[in-house]
């Protein structure tokens, strides 16, 4: 079975992409903790962080950093939560960093996380657009 994230990187699966470059792709999570939850994946298929070639670490984390910096201004949130699962709780076996927008008292406690759904595809597209615009600046 093909890797879903490799399919997104190759434009064979649809995704609300907020940034794309040679090293990484950032797109909205379809099952977000909160609206604006972004996944950042390297374009090269590697299952875990420890398998990412050293020369790819900086470009990958630079995009994670840029997304984390963009979300508060783009979405009017207080900050972000950044996480990477390696094997355990990794729903897709392709390295990905979660960049989750946070508000004070948003209900996110430990690892019992609420899930918030987009009302529809147009809301998903609108949130992606806000983040994309902020990343372009």
N, CA and C atoms as a LAMMPS dump frame, in Angstrom:
ITEM: TIMESTEP
0
ITEM: NUMBER OF ATOMS
411
ITEM: BOX BOUNDS ff ff ff
-5.0000000000000000e+02 5.0000000000000000e+02
-5.0000000000000000e+02 5.0000000000000000e+02
-5.0000000000000000e+02 5.0000000000000000e+02
ITEM: ATOMS id mol type element x y z
1 1 1 N 0.85 -1.181 0
2 1 2 C 0 0 0
3 1 3 C 0.897 1.247 0
4 2 1 N 0.641 2.191 -0.906
5 2 2 C 1.486 3.391 -0.97
6 2 3 C 1.341 4.263 0.276
7 3 1 N 2.407 4.98 0.576
8 3 2 C 2.411 5.904 1.716
9 3 3 C 1.551 7.12 1.373
10 4 1 N 0.586 7.43 2.23
11 4 2 C -0.319 8.557 1.978
12 4 3 C 0.448 9.873 1.878
13 5 1 N 1.462 10.06 2.706
14 5 2 C 2.199 11.321 2.67
15 5 3 C 3.071 11.417 1.42
16 6 1 N 3.623 10.305 0.969
17 6 2 C 4.366 10.311 -0.302
18 6 3 C 3.422 10.656 -1.45
19 7 1 N 2.194 10.186 -1.375
20 7 2 C 1.199 10.496 -2.399
21 7 3 C 0.851 11.991 -2.385
22 8 1 N 0.781 12.585 -1.21
23 8 2 C 0.536 14.028 -1.112
24 8 3 C 1.73 14.796 -1.667
25 9 1 N 2.949 14.382 -1.291
26 9 2 C 4.166 15.027 -1.795
27 9 3 C 4.184 14.995 -3.322
28 10 1 N 3.761 13.885 -3.902
29 10 2 C 3.765 13.707 -5.355
30 10 3 C 2.523 14.29 -6.04
31 11 1 N 1.664 14.926 -5.284
32 11 2 C 0.417 15.502 -5.819
33 11 3 C -0.548 14.457 -6.372
34 12 1 N -0.479 13.248 -5.856
35 12 2 C -1.412 12.211 -6.293
36 12 3 C -2.587 12.067 -5.332
37 13 1 N -2.466 12.653 -4.143
38 13 2 C -3.574 12.72 -3.183
39 13 3 C -3.798 14.186 -2.859
40 14 1 N -5.067 14.592 -2.754
41 14 2 C -5.328 16 -2.439
42 14 3 C -4.987 16.319 -0.987
43 15 1 N -4.537 17.544 -0.794
44 15 2 C -4.256 18.048 0.558
45 15 3 C -4.315 19.56 0.517
46 16 1 N -4.62 20.16 1.644
47 16 2 C -4.623 21.614 1.768
48 16 3 C -3.185 22.027 2.099
49 17 1 N -2.378 22.139 1.057
50 17 2 C -0.956 22.444 1.205
51 17 3 C -0.788 23.923 1.539
52 18 1 N 0.016 24.197 2.576
53 18 2 C 0.292 25.579 2.959
54 18 3 C 1.698 26.005 2.545
55 19 1 N 2.579 25.032 2.297
56 19 2 C 3.918 25.343 1.804
57 19 3 C 4.511 24.09 1.174
58 20 1 N 5.282 24.328 0.117
59 20 2 C 5.969 23.231 -0.569
60 20 3 C 7.313 23.752 -1.033
61 21 1 N 8.366 22.992 -0.797
62 21 2 C 9.679 23.293 -1.373
63 21 3 C 10.346 21.958 -1.699
64 22 1 N 11.591 21.987 -2.102
65 22 2 C 12.267 20.749 -2.492
66 22 3 C 12.458 19.772 -1.338
67 23 1 N 12.556 20.285 -0.116
68 23 2 C 12.861 19.431 1.032
69 23 3 C 11.64 18.956 1.804
70 24 1 N 10.581 19.786 1.849
71 24 2 C 9.447 19.489 2.729
72 24 3 C 8.138 20.004 2.162
73 25 1 N 7.051 19.428 2.674
74 25 2 C 5.703 19.875 2.34
75 25 3 C 4.938 20.034 3.654
76 26 1 N 4.185 21.126 3.767
77 26 2 C 3.355 21.367 4.951
78 26 3 C 1.906 21.45 4.497
79 27 1 N 1.027 20.74 5.198
80 27 2 C -0.388 20.71 4.826
81 27 3 C -1.245 20.52 6.064
82 28 1 N -2.52 20.883 5.954
83 28 2 C -3.434 20.751 7.087
84 28 3 C -3.751 19.286 7.364
85 29 1 N -3.765 18.958 8.643
86 29 2 C -4.165 17.629 9.09
87 29 3 C -5.667 17.492 8.861
88 30 1 N -6.101 16.397 8.281
89 30 2 C -7.525 16.177 8.005
90 30 3 C -8.302 15.811 9.262
91 31 1 N -7.59 15.46 10.331
92 31 2 C -8.228 15.153 11.61
93 31 3 C -7.534 15.991 12.68
94 32 1 N -7.742 17.299 12.619
95 32 2 C -6.941 18.204 13.455
96 32 3 C -7.329 18.19 14.93
97 33 1 N -6.321 18.473 15.757
98 33 2 C -6.614 18.725 17.167
99 33 3 C -7.393 20.026 17.269
100 34 1 N -6.918 21.052 16.554
101 34 2 C -7.604 22.332 16.429
102 34 3 C -7.459 22.786 14.984
103 35 1 N -8.358 23.641 14.533
104 35 2 C -8.303 24.145 13.16
105 35 3 C -6.982 24.869 12.936
106 36 1 N -6.324 24.514 11.847
107 36 2 C -5.012 25.071 11.549
108 36 3 C -3.881 24.127 11.928
109 37 1 N -4.187 22.927 12.409
110 37 2 C -3.197 21.892 12.745
111 37 3 C -2.487 21.49 11.454
112 38 1 N -1.188 21.735 11.407
113 38 2 C -0.39 21.497 10.202
114 38 3 C 0.539 20.306 10.419
115 39 1 N 0.697 19.518 9.368
116 39 2 C 1.697 18.454 9.345
117 39 3 C 2.813 18.897 8.404
118 40 1 N 4.048 18.741 8.847
119 40 2 C 5.21 19.034 8.01
120 40 3 C 5.908 17.711 7.761
121 41 1 N 6.107 17.378 6.48
122 41 2 C 6.74 16.105 6.12
123 41 3 C 7.925 16.37 5.198
124 42 1 N 8.976 15.561 5.324
125 42 2 C 10.044 15.676 4.34
126 42 3 C 9.57 15.077 3.019
127 43 1 N 10.076 15.597 1.914
128 43 2 C 9.671 15.057 0.612
129 43 3 C 10.217 13.645 0.408
130 44 1 N 11.315 13.353 1.043
131 44 2 C 11.901 12.011 0.977
132 44 3 C 11.183 11.114 1.977
133 45 1 N 10.845 9.899 1.56
134 45 2 C 10.166 8.981 2.482
135 45 3 C 11.16 8.425 3.491
136 46 1 N 10.969 8.812 4.738
137 46 2 C 11.683 8.212 5.864
138 46 3 C 10.646 8.014 6.962
139 47 1 N 10.63 6.853 7.583
140 47 2 C 9.606 6.584 8.594
141 47 3 C 9.744 7.384 9.882
142 48 1 N 10.966 7.596 10.358
143 48 2 C 11.144 8.238 11.663
144 48 3 C 12.227 9.311 11.601
145 49 1 N 12.241 10.142 12.623
146 49 2 C 13.217 11.224 12.713
147 49 3 C 14.645 10.693 12.671
148 50 1 N 14.901 9.584 13.324
149 50 2 C 16.26 9.044 13.358
150 50 3 C 16.739 8.573 11.989
151 51 1 N 15.829 8.371 11.065
152 51 2 C 16.198 7.929 9.719
153 51 3 C 16.351 9.076 8.717
154 52 1 N 16.022 10.292 9.139
155 52 2 C 16.168 11.444 8.25
156 52 3 C 17.653 11.749 8.091
157 53 1 N 18.159 11.791 6.845
158 53 2 C 19.573 12.101 6.654
159 53 3 C 19.93 13.448 7.288
160 54 1 N 21.117 13.512 7.842
161 54 2 C 21.567 14.697 8.565
162 54 3 C 21.441 15.966 7.741
163 55 1 N 21.742 15.891 6.456
164 55 2 C 21.677 17.091 5.613
165 55 3 C 20.244 17.548 5.362
166 56 1 N 19.271 16.744 5.728
167 56 2 C 17.857 17.105 5.559
168 56 3 C 17.233 17.659 6.842
169 57 1 N 17.945 17.527 7.964
170 57 2 C 17.406 17.979 9.246
171 57 3 C 17.13 19.478 9.271
172 58 1 N 18.098 20.275 8.871
173 58 2 C 17.931 21.724 8.945
174 58 3 C 16.783 22.208 8.062
175 59 1 N 16.706 21.8 6.784
176 59 2 C 15.566 22.271 5.983
177 59 3 C 14.216 21.851 6.562
178 60 1 N 14.134 20.638 7.087
179 60 2 C 12.889 20.148 7.678
180 60 3 C 12.494 21 8.881
181 61 1 N 13.415 21.176 9.81
182 61 2 C 13.083 21.924 11.024
183 61 3 C 12.944 23.42 10.783
184 62 1 N 13.581 23.952 9.756
185 62 2 C 13.356 25.355 9.417
186 62 3 C 11.905 25.575 9.007
187 63 1 N 11.341 24.625 8.263
188 63 2 C 9.931 24.767 7.883
189 63 3 C 9.024 24.574 9.097
190 64 1 N 9.348 23.632 9.958
191 64 2 C 8.567 23.469 11.191
192 64 3 C 8.587 24.78 11.974
193 65 1 N 9.757 25.39 12.087
194 65 2 C 9.893 26.659 12.802
195 65 3 C 9.074 27.765 12.139
196 66 1 N 9.125 27.849 10.814
197 66 2 C 8.364 28.878 10.095
198 66 3 C 6.867 28.706 10.284
199 67 1 N 6.391 27.472 10.23
200 67 2 C 4.961 27.214 10.431
201 67 3 C 4.569 27.597 11.858
202 68 1 N 5.384 27.209 12.837
203 68 2 C 5.092 27.54 14.233
204 68 3 C 5.039 29.051 14.435
205 69 1 N 5.877 29.785 13.728
206 69 2 C 5.882 31.247 13.838
207 69 3 C 4.698 31.87 13.105
208 70 1 N 4.232 31.238 12.057
209 70 2 C 3.151 31.795 11.235
210 70 3 C 1.765 31.612 11.854
211 71 1 N 1.551 30.509 12.558
212 71 2 C 0.199 30.203 13.036
213 71 3 C -0.39 31.267 13.962
214 72 1 N 0.327 31.79 14.946
215 72 2 C -0.298 32.804 15.81
216 72 3 C -0.801 34.022 15.033
217 73 1 N 0.004 34.537 14.127
218 73 2 C -0.42 35.705 13.353
219 73 3 C -1.512 35.349 12.349
220 74 1 N -1.406 34.165 11.747
221 74 2 C -2.383 33.77 10.731
222 74 3 C -3.75 33.48 11.325
223 75 1 N -3.766 32.881 12.511
224 75 2 C -5.02 32.384 13.079
225 75 3 C -5.452 33.101 14.354
226 76 1 N -4.652 34.029 14.83
227 76 2 C -5.007 34.74 16.049
228 76 3 C -4.948 33.876 17.292
229 77 1 N -4.02 32.92 17.311
230 77 2 C -3.868 32.04 18.47
231 77 3 C -2.713 32.531 19.338
232 78 1 N -2.612 31.965 20.543
233 78 2 C -1.601 32.4 21.5
234 78 3 C -0.229 31.783 21.259
235 79 1 N -0.19 30.594 20.695
236 79 2 C 1.077 29.898 20.49
237 79 3 C 0.856 28.605 19.746
238 80 1 N 1.842 27.717 19.814
239 80 2 C 1.757 26.435 19.111
240 80 3 C 2.331 25.32 19.979
241 81 1 N 1.962 24.118 19.624
242 81 2 C 2.501 22.895 20.198
243 81 3 C 3.12 22.141 19.029
244 82 1 N 4.364 21.704 19.177
245 82 2 C 5.056 20.975 18.116
246 82 3 C 5.413 19.595 18.648
247 83 1 N 5.084 18.558 17.877
248 83 2 C 5.354 17.192 18.33
249 83 3 C 5.665 16.28 17.156
250 84 1 N 6.483 15.279 17.448
251 84 2 C 6.789 14.225 16.476
252 84 3 C 6.643 12.889 17.192
253 85 1 N 5.854 12.007 16.628
254 85 2 C 5.779 10.637 17.121
255 85 3 C 6.735 9.79 16.291
256 86 1 N 7.416 8.873 16.941
257 86 2 C 8.281 7.933 16.239
258 86 3 C 7.786 6.533 16.543
259 87 1 N 7.147 5.931 15.572
260 87 2 C 6.595 4.585 15.609
261 87 3 C 5.327 4.537 16.467
262 88 1 N 5.436 4.702 17.792
263 88 2 C 4.267 4.64 18.666
264 88 3 C 3.4 5.872 18.409
265 89 1 N 2.128 5.647 18.179
266 89 2 C 1.153 6.699 17.879
267 89 3 C 1.403 7.392 16.547
268 90 1 N 2.221 6.798 15.705
269 90 2 C 2.494 7.375 14.391
270 90 3 C 1.515 6.735 13.403
271 91 1 N 0.469 7.48 13.05
272 91 2 C -0.592 6.919 12.215
273 91 3 C -0.156 6.677 10.773
274 92 1 N 0.816 7.423 10.296
275 92 2 C 1.396 7.213 8.968
276 92 3 C 2.893 7.034 9.165
277 93 1 N 3.443 5.957 8.633
278 93 2 C 4.861 5.646 8.825
279 93 3 C 5.734 6.468 7.876
280 94 1 N 5.578 7.775 7.975
281 94 2 C 6.395 8.742 7.225
282 94 3 C 6.617 9.871 8.225
283 95 1 N 7.864 10.224 8.464
284 95 2 C 8.168 11.272 9.428
285 95 3 C 7.275 12.478 9.204
286 96 1 N 6.671 12.974 10.282
287 96 2 C 5.878 14.196 10.203
288 96 3 C 5.868 14.898 11.551
289 97 1 N 5.977 16.21 11.481
290 97 2 C 5.89 17.047 12.674
291 97 3 C 4.499 17.66 12.716
292 98 1 N 3.876 17.585 13.867
293 98 2 C 2.587 18.229 14.097
294 98 3 C 2.862 19.64 14.605
295 99 1 N 2.278 20.635 13.985
296 99 2 C 2.35 22.002 14.483
297 99 3 C 0.906 22.406 14.756
298 100 1 N 0.572 22.471 16.044
299 100 2 C -0.816 22.634 16.467
300 100 3 C -1.015 24.034 17.051
301 101 1 N -1.975 24.795 16.517
302 101 2 C -2.257 26.106 17.103
303 101 3 C -2.854 25.942 18.495
304 102 1 N -2.449 26.823 19.417
305 102 2 C -2.922 26.723 20.794
306 102 3 C -3.461 28.05 21.282
307 103 1 N -4.478 27.962 22.106
308 103 2 C -5.011 29.1 22.854
309 103 3 C -4.938 28.736 24.326
310 104 1 N -4.758 29.714 25.167
311 104 2 C -4.786 29.448 26.598
312 104 3 C -6.146 28.837 26.963
313 105 1 N -6.125 27.864 27.827
314 105 2 C -7.345 27.186 28.286
315 105 3 C -8.144 26.56 27.141
316 106 1 N -7.439 25.998 26.146
317 106 2 C -8.119 25.39 24.996
318 106 3 C -8.545 23.945 25.229
319 107 1 N -8.257 23.398 26.406
320 107 2 C -8.697 22.043 26.72
321 107 3 C -7.681 20.964 26.406
322 108 1 N -6.558 21.314 25.8
323 108 2 C -5.534 20.315 25.487
324 108 3 C -4.762 20.007 26.757
325 109 1 N -4.903 18.774 27.234
326 109 2 C -4.259 18.369 28.472
327 109 3 C -3.544 17.041 28.252
328 110 1 N -2.277 17.023 28.563
329 110 2 C -1.524 15.785 28.424
330 110 3 C -1.698 15.208 27.038
331 111 1 N -2.054 13.953 26.969
332 111 2 C -2.231 13.315 25.676
333 111 3 C -3.671 12.862 25.439
334 112 1 N -4.611 13.464 26.165
335 112 2 C -6.03 13.232 25.927
336 112 3 C -6.544 14.434 25.16
337 113 1 N -6.374 14.387 23.853
338 113 2 C -6.603 15.556 23.026
339 113 3 C -7.979 15.53 22.38
340 114 1 N -8.663 16.654 22.445
341 114 2 C -9.937 16.741 21.719
342 114 3 C -9.649 16.829 20.219
343 115 1 N -10.596 16.472 19.429
344 115 2 C -10.475 16.628 17.978
345 115 3 C -11.548 17.589 17.521
346 116 1 N -11.152 18.54 16.702
347 116 2 C -12.08 19.537 16.171
348 116 3 C -12.12 19.346 14.661
349 117 1 N -13.307 19.232 14.105
350 117 2 C -13.444 19.018 12.662
351 117 3 C -13.718 20.336 11.95
352 118 1 N -13.262 20.42 10.722
353 118 2 C -13.618 21.555 9.879
354 118 3 C -15.09 21.407 9.516
355 119 1 N -15.795 22.519 9.444
356 119 2 C -17.225 22.48 9.123
357 119 3 C -17.444 21.85 7.754
358 120 1 N -16.566 22.179 6.817
359 120 2 C -16.673 21.651 5.46
360 120 3 C -15.36 21.911 4.731
361 121 1 N -15.298 21.495 3.496
362 121 2 C -14.082 21.651 2.692
363 121 3 C -13.711 23.123 2.516
364 122 1 N -14.697 24 2.399
365 122 2 C -14.394 25.415 2.191
366 122 3 C -13.717 26.018 3.427
367 123 1 N -14.092 25.581 4.621
368 123 2 C -13.413 26.085 5.813
369 123 3 C -11.975 25.582 5.853
370 124 1 N -11.757 24.328 5.487
371 124 2 C -10.418 23.766 5.425
372 124 3 C -9.562 24.579 4.459
373 125 1 N -10.101 24.89 3.287
374 125 2 C -9.382 25.661 2.272
375 125 3 C -9.098 27.079 2.774
376 126 1 N -10.04 27.683 3.467
377 126 2 C -9.864 29.045 3.983
378 126 3 C -8.761 29.095 5.042
379 127 1 N -8.729 28.119 5.948
380 127 2 C -7.689 28.088 6.979
381 127 3 C -6.326 27.861 6.329
382 128 1 N -6.258 26.964 5.357
383 128 2 C -4.998 26.73 4.641
384 128 3 C -4.516 28.008 3.971
385 129 1 N -5.431 28.766 3.404
386 129 2 C -5.082 30.013 2.729
387 129 3 C -4.483 31.023 3.702
388 130 1 N -5.063 31.148 4.884
389 130 2 C -4.533 32.064 5.898
390 130 3 C -3.089 31.73 6.263
391 131 1 N -2.836 30.444 6.453
392 131 2 C -1.496 30.028 6.832
393 131 3 C -0.534 30.207 5.661
394 132 1 N -0.979 29.822 4.459
395 132 2 C -0.146 29.963 3.26
396 132 3 C 0.278 31.414 3.062
397 133 1 N -0.668 32.331 3.228
398 133 2 C -0.37 33.751 3.059
399 133 3 C 0.664 34.215 4.072
400 134 1 N 0.524 33.757 5.311
401 134 2 C 1.473 34.155 6.357
402 134 3 C 2.858 33.583 6.091
403 135 1 N 2.942 32.359 5.612
404 135 2 C 4.229 31.743 5.307
405 135 3 C 4.928 32.441 4.14
406 136 1 N 4.164 33.059 3.282
407 136 2 C 4.734 33.765 2.125
408 136 3 C 5.395 35.077 2.5
409 137 1 N 5.118 35.575 3.705
410 137 2 C 5.71 36.857 4.106
411 137 3 C 7.049 36.697 4.772
